[in-house]
Each structure stands twice: as C-alpha cells, then as structure tokens.
Amino acid sequence: MLRLAIIGRPNVGKSTLFNRLVGKKAALVYDEPGVTRDRQEELGSIADLEFILMDTAGLDHTPDSDLQGRMTEQTLKAIEGADLLLFVVDAISGITPNDTFFARLLRRTPKPIILLANKCEGRKGQEGLYDAFRLGIGQPIAISAEHGIGMDDLYTEIKKHIQVPPEKEVSEFDDDEIEEIEIEPKKRPLKLAIVGRPNAGKSTFINKLLKEERLLTGPEAGITRDAIAIDWVYQGRDIKLFDTAGLRRKARISEALETLSTKDTLESIKYAEIVILMVDALLPLDKQDLQIARHVIEEGRALVIALNKWDLIKNKRELLSDVQYKVDESLNQARGVSIIPISGINGDNLPELMKATFTIYERWNKRIPTGELNRWLTMMIEGHSLPLIKGRRLKIKYVTQMKMRPPTFAIFISQDVDFPVAYERYLMNGLREEFGLEGVPLRFYYRKPKNPFAKK
C-alpha cells in the first residue's frame, strides 16, 4: 500500500489534514507551533483511494533545542520510509525561509512530492498560493484541511502515483474440479495501551519492544503529547500498541494543550483491551499511580503493572513486597494484579511482561458455564450463609455470566434490598480463586424481584 508522509514547518495545518484524511480526530490539533512531536501512522483514504498516512513534527532547520533536533530526526525518518510526500505550506502566512530551505532539501530526493497550499478558504490565501510557485516543486494545490476544500484535486494527484495491479486471467474449471477451501478468520489485533505518569519510561519501553527508535524519548518530562498507535507483531500475534501522554493529577494540569493530551490518553484506555501501567520504581506507586490504576479497572480494562527502571533499585525484594501490599490493599476490584519488574532501557524481563499480558487477556475473555457457576455458588453459601435482612434471610436464586471483557455476572436475589458489600467481596474473592480470575475486574449486577404492590 502507498505510504504518504505529510511534512512542512510547524503550524501549517499538517495534523488537521491528517485528521481529515483518516476520517477521525487521531492527532491533536491546537493553535500552537510544535504540538506534534512523534510521527503517527493511520490508514487514510479519499473516496476509493486507500493509503498509509504519516503525520510528522514540524520541520525547523534552526532547532533551538536538542528536543527540536530529535523531532526533526523523526520527521526525516518518515520521509525516508514514504513513497509520496505531501509538502504543506501556509497560504495565509506566505512562504517563509523555513519553507524555502526544506523545499531545496526535498528537491534532492527522488521521491515524488505534492505541494499543498493550506488555508485557502478565503481571499487571504490567494497571494500565498501564487507565491508557492517559487519553491520549485511544481504547481501547488489550493486546499483547506479544516473545511475539506481541494480534496478532489488532491485525489487526482495521489491517484497518479497508485499503481493498479493488472487483472488476473480467470481459468475455467468444471464444478467437480473445484475444492472448497476453508479460510481461517484473521484474528483482530490485541489493543494494548501503555499509560503512566510523565517520564515513567513509556516511550523508551515501546522502542525496546519494537527494536527501533520509533518514538521520541529524552530526559524531558511530557515529550509525548498524542496517543500514538503502532502496529506490531509479537510471537505471531498482531498487536496495536498505544503510547500515551503522561497523566498528572488534575490540580497540576494548567495548560489547555495538556488537558487535550490527558483526554486523548483517557480515550486510549477506553479503546484498549489490556493496559500496562508503567510505574517508575525510583518513585514507586504514589497516589497518582493508584488513581490511574483505579480508572483502568473502572473502565473494565485488564491491568498489568510494570515496575520500570528496576536495574537502578538496590533493595529489590523489600520494594516489590511493599508495592504488592499497596496494590492488594488499594485495588480490591481486581485483586491479584500482576506486578512485573522491568528495565525498559535494557530490555530486562520484557518477555515475562508480555507473558503476563497474554495471561490476563485470556482471563479477561473467560466464559464460565452456568452449571459450574451455580455449583460453586452452593459451595460458597454452605461455607458462609447469607445474612438476615429485616428478619428474613437473603437468598440467591442463581447466578449466570452475562458477558465477558470484563467477566460480568447477573445474580438473582430474593429480596428488593441492597446486596451486602462484605458478602459481595466474599463472592468475588471466591470466584477469582475458583475460576482463575486473579487480577481481572469483575462486575456483579443484581436482579431483584418486582414488588407486586408497587404502582405501575
């Protein structure tokens, strides 16, 4: 499939165009230069044309920081991996020395380039549109990524670079000669989000998994702003990885851009199936870590905790025991969450972490037959009777599993009362132990009898 890279200086509307072509708000858009830092890939389309689209950080030939230099390096990697370049300029601001510098650089590449003059929705953009001719890249296409103007012209240009495979000749066979071929359905990718506080080592960890410098890393906190989706294959299994912006306490979030990044991360948790909470072992498990973990469980996602930077810890046994105690005390809804010490920078224990991830995924998808559930329930009630409520003993008629992901159960009870919290905890712990559901969030819904005397 054709790979397209959207490039240009900061704040020309690259991410707006990216979102337009992928058909969703995949990249953060904010009126501030340098919002996009990592390159992001998604499946894009215009009408019947499909392609892989890459959003990139803004090009700056005079980087004022080491971070800006690393951002530019990531953009150059995207250019190297692309088949077709969409060079975007701002028609309202006009052609800048930055545009001219990178146009000169791009003219040296053998790759085809489409020049796009963005923000041409009004008369203000016309002067910048004509000025773009002097870049020497060819005739610019007038577009407005925000309003969808010029997409038909862009379609025509992209189509010139898509090779249509020749039609295969169809041989004629007798019906008797044709054997039925059983096609196995392709497994959909497992959605795995990496979350945590800023500077916990999420991007470094993902780069180690991918065995390439795919994501921007560095000592600065808060480098990642977008939730970056990356397709990956591990031991033959398709996985969609999500690198996310660090989550800070609400009281510390002051900028509007950080609010958007936080919202993007929370959306990634909703979209994911498994969430790895990356915890800095040098600053282990503060209130924010536990708050993130609770949010993951409340969303019904399966959780694994990775204690990163383990290579820097001296009192390993004592620290692991302390973290395990805090997790068990604070996360009653998902007792038994796996805690795996790792070193993202060295790659220590990454196979163990992925094994724990696949294990929790199987538990999260587990379905228990109704017969087995009710035999277990009888045993639990015999071991600990239900309490008396208003002088009458509460009874459970039966239990059945409503759905998986996470395991959700309907419990039919004899009275229209609130189910005792302590007995619910007793049942949940027994359910985990009996059916191997340690670390999985469980949900109970109670079906109460209708009151025949209640008004309709």
Secondary structure as UniProt FT lines:
FT   STRAND          3..7
FT   TURN            10..11
FT   HELIX           14..22
FT   TURN            33..34
FT   STRAND          40..46
FT   TURN            47..48
FT   STRAND          49..55
FT   HELIX           66..81
FT   STRAND          84..90
FT   TURN            91..93
FT   HELIX           97..106
FT   TURN            107..108
FT   STRAND          113..118
FT   HELIX           124..131
FT   HELIX           132..135
FT   STRAND          141..142
FT   TURN            145..148
FT   HELIX           151..159
FT   TURN            160..161
FT   HELIX           175..177
FT   STRAND          190..196
FT   TURN            198..199
FT   HELIX           202..210
FT   TURN            221..222
FT   STRAND          228..234
FT   TURN            235..236
FT   STRAND          237..243
FT   HELIX           250..252
FT   HELIX           256..271
FT   STRAND          274..280
FT   TURN            281..282
FT   HELIX           287..298
FT   TURN            299..300
FT   STRAND          302..308
FT   HELIX           310..312
FT   HELIX           316..330
FT   HELIX           332..334
FT   TURN            335..336
FT   STRAND          339..341
FT   TURN            344..347
FT   HELIX           350..364
FT   HELIX           370..383
FT   STRAND          388..389
FT   TURN            390..391
FT   STRAND          392..393
FT   STRAND          396..403
FT   TURN            404..407
FT   STRAND          408..413
FT   HELIX           421..435
FT   TURN            438..439
FT   STRAND          443..447
FT   TURN            452..453
//
